[in-house]
Amino acid sequence: MSGNIFGQNFQITSFGESHGRCIGVVIDGCPAGLRLQESDIQRELDKRKPGQNIVTTQRGEADKVEILSGIFNGFTTGAPICLLVWNKDVDSSKYEKIKDLLRPGHADFTAFRKYAGFNDYRGGGRFSGRITASFVMAGAVAKKLLNLLKIEVLSHAVEIGGIQIEKVNFRDIRKNVYQNPVRCADLKVAKRMERLVEKVKNEGDSVGGIIEGIVLNAPVGLGEPVFDTLEGEIAKALFAIPAVKGVEFGSGFGATQLKGSQNNDLFVLKDRKIFTKTNKAGGILGGISDGMPIVIRVAVKPTSSISKIQKTINIKKMKIEKLQIEGRHDPCIVPRAVPVVEAMLAVTICDFALRAQLIPRLIK
């Protein structure tokens, strides 16, 4: 079975490579009758496109979406939706020079062995962060569907290079995240993060960080235990994002330092509705949403492509050589991964909402 398909009722198929002709996605299972325009998708794509500021790669891609199928007269038809962006600003010359050198931290070695050297190595090919443009396009459609249920998906950078934010509220996240280059809801901390990213960029190095994702107004009951738990599918979706090395829910690994009496979320009644007093479970109990905000955090590793000289192996000559990576790379992947985390959360929640029949197959 292909590893390029995700979801059951809202199913996405991602295609394209970093230096190929295009990056795209086919969405199957979107109900007919959803009002959808290119501007809805473009708004989300603009949040992750390259070349926006000094802390991102200077690859100059407009990432202008094209709708090839599934939308007619401004509404979805119920047929598969095909969306793509063309790769315009491609320079593969730097990769031709180092095609036999295994880049540390990249999938060069594993892809070479798995596909016997037939894989597209230019810009990382299928393993590049460039493929996440397709995730964001799918997420834009998912978010439109979730709007019907008043479900909101947010994300923001909570740590970059060890610099952490203090507590912020949902209003701060909505207002501030896309007002600064590092996608941080705390504007004062954002300035410190930005200075750090510029510093490591000038040093030819990179930093990683942590992204928090939040789903508001998710109903009770999303998730299909035991193998299609809500946590499991969210984690699967998030681990498809290149550079993600860890996912936690609620108190996450911090729960290991608490006693049960501290970590348990006590149930309370308000207007004859059941809530929990705290949300250390992150909105999920037994693999099923409990009605509280779903809260996840994603660990993003430092960008593997750095300009510092490193030692590696020439896989053709089978000997040690020096490597200096040239080209255009993000000194920190976190800012551009923020909308991608948001998109994959939306795709997963949308799939479960359709599986629970909370979204009708025909929207009138």
GITA-V370566 format. One record per residue. N is the residue number from 0. RES is the residue in three letters. D_FIRST is the distance of its C-alpha to the first C-alpha in whole Angstrom. Layout:
N,RES,D_FIRST  N,RES,D_FIRST
This chain:
0,MET,0  1,SER,4  2,GLY,7  3,ASN,9  4,ILE,9  5,PHE,11  6,GLY,13  7,GLN,14  8,ASN,17  9,PHE,17  10,GLN,14  11,ILE,14  12,THR,12  13,SER,14  14,PHE,15  15,GLY,18  16,GLU,20  17,SER,23  18,HIS,25  19,GLY,23  20,ARG,25  21,CYS,23  22,ILE,21  23,GLY,20  24,VAL,18  25,VAL,17  26,ILE,17  27,ASP,17  28,GLY,19  29,CYS,22  30,PRO,25  31,ALA,28  32,GLY,31  33,LEU,30  34,ARG,33  35,LEU,31  36,GLN,32  37,GLU,31  38,SER,34  39,ASP,32  40,ILE,29  41,GLN,31  42,ARG,33  43,GLU,30  44,LEU,29  45,ASP,32  46,LYS,32  47,ARG,30  48,LYS,31  49,PRO,32  50,GLY,36  51,GLN,37  52,ASN,39  53,ILE,40  54,VAL,38  55,THR,35  56,THR,34  57,GLN,36  58,ARG,33  59,GLY,35  60,GLU,32  61,ALA,33  62,ASP,30  63,LYS,31  64,VAL,28  65,GLU,28  66,ILE,27  67,LEU,25  68,SER,25  69,GLY,25  70,ILE,28  71,PHE,31  72,ASN,35  73,GLY,34  74,PHE,31  75,THR,28  76,THR,27  77,GLY,24  78,ALA,22  79,PRO,20  80,ILE,21  81,CYS,21  82,LEU,23  83,LEU,23  84,VAL,26  85,TRP,27  86,ASN,28  87,LYS,31  88,ASP,33  89,VAL,31  90,ASP,33  91,SER,31  92,SER,34  93,LYS,34  94,TYR,30  95,GLU,31  96,LYS,34  97,ILE,32  98,LYS,29  99,ASP,30  100,LEU,31  101,LEU,28  102,ARG,29  103,PRO,29  104,GLY,27  105,HIS,24  106,ALA,21  107,ASP,23  108,PHE,23  109,THR,19  110,ALA,18  111,PHE,20  112,ARG,19  113,LYS,16  114,TYR,16  115,ALA,19  116,GLY,21  117,PHE,19  118,ASN,18  119,ASP,21  120,TYR,23  121,ARG,25  122,GLY,26  123,GLY,23  124,GLY,20  125,ARG,17  126,PHE,18  127,SER,22  128,GLY,23  129,ARG,23  130,ILE,20  131,THR,21  132,ALA,23  133,SER,20  134,PHE,20  135,VAL,23  136,MET,23  137,ALA,21  138,GLY,23  139,ALA,26  140,VAL,25  141,ALA,24  142,LYS,27  143,LYS,29  144,LEU,28  145,LEU,29  146,ASN,32  147,LEU,33  148,LEU,32  149,LYS,34  150,ILE,32  151,GLU,32  152,VAL,30  153,LEU,32  154,SER,31  155,HIS,34  156,ALA,34  157,VAL,36  158,GLU,37  159,ILE,37  160,GLY,38  161,GLY,39  162,ILE,41  163,GLN,41  164,ILE,42  165,GLU,44  166,LYS,43  167,VAL,42  168,ASN,42  169,PHE,40  170,ARG,42  171,ASP,42  172,ILE,39  173,ARG,39  174,LYS,42  175,ASN,41  176,VAL,38  177,TYR,38  178,GLN,41  179,ASN,41  180,PRO,39  181,VAL,37  182,ARG,36  183,CYS,38  184,ALA,40  185,ASP,43  186,LEU,45  187,LYS,47  188,VAL,45  189,ALA,43  190,LYS,45  191,ARG,45  192,MET,42  193,GLU,42  194,ARG,45  195,LEU,43  196,VAL,40  197,GLU,42  198,LYS,44  199,VAL,41  200,LYS,40  201,ASN,44  202,GLU,43  203,GLY,40  204,ASP,38  205,SER,36  206,VAL,35  207,GLY,32  208,GLY,33  209,ILE,32  210,ILE,31  211,GLU,31  212,GLY,29  213,ILE,31  214,VAL,30  215,LEU,33  216,ASN,34  217,ALA,31  218,PRO,32  219,VAL,32  220,GLY,29  221,LEU,26  222,GLY,23  223,GLU,21  224,PRO,22  225,VAL,21  226,PHE,18  227,ASP,17  228,THR,21  229,LEU,22  230,GLU,22  231,GLY,19  232,GLU,17  233,ILE,20  234,ALA,20  235,LYS,16  236,ALA,17  237,LEU,20  238,PHE,18  239,ALA,16  240,ILE,20  241,PRO,21  242,ALA,24  243,VAL,23  244,LYS,24  245,GLY,25  246,VAL,25  247,GLU,28  248,PHE,29  249,GLY,32  250,SER,35  251,GLY,32  252,PHE,33  253,GLY,36  254,ALA,36  255,THR,37  256,GLN,40  257,LEU,41  258,LYS,43  259,GLY,41  260,SER,44  261,GLN,43  262,ASN,40  263,ASN,40  264,ASP,40  265,LEU,43  266,PHE,42  267,VAL,45  268,LEU,46  269,LYS,47  270,ASP,48  271,ARG,47  272,LYS,43  273,ILE,42  274,PHE,41  275,THR,40  276,LYS,43  277,THR,41  278,ASN,37  279,LYS,36  280,ALA,33  281,GLY,32  282,GLY,32  283,ILE,29  284,LEU,30  285,GLY,28  286,GLY,25  287,ILE,27  288,SER,29  289,ASP,32  290,GLY,34  291,MET,35  292,PRO,34  293,ILE,30  294,VAL,31  295,ILE,28  296,ARG,29  297,VAL,27  298,ALA,28  299,VAL,28  300,LYS,29  301,PRO,31  302,THR,30  303,SER,29  304,SER,31  305,ILE,35  306,SER,37  307,LYS,39  308,ILE,39  309,GLN,37  310,LYS,37  311,THR,33  312,ILE,32  313,ASN,32  314,ILE,29  315,LYS,31  316,LYS,34  317,MET,33  318,LYS,36  319,ILE,37  320,GLU,38  321,LYS,38  322,LEU,36  323,GLN,37  324,ILE,34  325,GLU,36  326,GLY,35  327,ARG,34  328,HIS,32  329,ASP,33  330,PRO,35  331,CYS,33  332,ILE,30  333,VAL,31  334,PRO,33  335,ARG,30  336,ALA,27  337,VAL,29  338,PRO,28  339,VAL,24  340,VAL,25  341,GLU,26  342,ALA,24  343,MET,21  344,LEU,23  345,ALA,24  346,VAL,20  347,THR,20  348,ILE,23  349,CYS,23  350,ASP,19  351,PHE,21  352,ALA,24  353,LEU,23  354,ARG,21  355,ALA,25  356,GLN,26  357,LEU,29  358,ILE,28  359,PRO,29  360,ARG,26  361,LEU,29  362,ILE,32  363,LYS,35
